Each structure stands twice: as structure tokens, then as C-alpha cells.
Amino acid sequence: QAEWYLPLVPFVHPVKHMTITASIYMVLIITLDRQRAVLYPFTKTPSFAVSSIFLGFLSITVNLSKFLELETLLENGQRILVVTPLAENKTYMKWCNYWDQLILHGAIPFIGIALANLRICCEMVKSESTRNDLLEGGSPQKAKLRRSESTVTQTFSTRTQWSRMSGRMSSIITNSRHNSSINSLDI
């Protein structure tokens, strides 16, 4: 067993947890920024520095106690890795397993990411419905009024969209054929 890395383990262990926390919350920050960009495109975004400082502060403070979980001792001329009494404390371990891993690194980021993406999807459905109404020749006010009157017809099925599109295309083709036959008679 290599002994050169044993003195590093008490420092690498908390740094590993800090990077895990930072990466999880970085995904949450990016998702929230994407939500802000879609829902409120003209509002100011927090700067990279503010996000980085928040991320660093959160990662360090949440995992500060990890520095006290392991230590290396010199025994009979050999370095050994020892688990500290803090890491063996049942209350501390429950806190680490429930609060830290389950809630802080699991539930909070998952719920935040899921809710932000759900809001983005709802906004996209609403804007696609408005776009379809405008393509049919309506005004934005009429589109908004129709949407508020009937939420059942807010989205169109793919089959309905294709049938409308094919109807439009066939009328365009018919008109272009009619116009080309008239032009050929003029020559």
C-alpha cells in the first residue's frame, strides 16, 4: 500500500465533497439562469463573480466539517489513516446522510431544476400557441383572448398542424399551376 498519499487524504476528502457540491449547484444556477432568460429576457443577470462567490461560499461552508473526519497518524514509523470521533458520531452521521446528502445534495437541487424546467416548458407551449394563432392571421390581442377563453385548445396536435399545412400547400400549388397555365397561354 502506497503511503505517499495518506497525508493528503484528510485534505482531498473535503475538497472532493466541495467540488461535488459546486457542480450540483452550478447546474441549478445555470438552469435558473436559463429560466430567467426565457421568461424574463430583458432583466439583468447576476454576474459571473456573484455566482462564483455564492458557489464557493456554499461549497466551503457546507463541507467544512469534512476536514475533521479523517486524520493521519504516525504509529511505529508508519503513517496510518484514522477516522476521527466526529466521523463515528451517530448524530453527525445522521446529519451527513439525511441533511447533507439527501436534502442538500438531492432534493433541493432536483426540485429547483424540475420546477425551473417545468416553467420553461409551460412558457414554450404558451408561446407556440401564440405563434400558431399569429400564423393563422390573428392579432396578438385576439390570440391572447382566445387563449384565455379556452385553455383546452391551447395546443394543437401534430396531425391537425400537418393537415392545415397540407391544405395551405395544396392551395398554393393549385394557384401556382393556374398562374403558370395562364402565363403559357399569353405567350
Secondary structure, 3 states (H helix, E strand, C coil): CCCCCHHHHHHHHHHHHHHHHHHHHHHHHHHHHHHHHHHCCCCCCCCHHHHHHHHHHHHHHHHHHHHHCEEEEEECCEEEEEECHHHHCHHHHHHHHHHHHHHHHHHHHHHHHHHHHHHHHHHHHHHHHHHHHHHCCCCHHHHHHHHHHCCCCCCCCHHHHHHHHHHHHHHHHHHHHHHHHHHHHHC
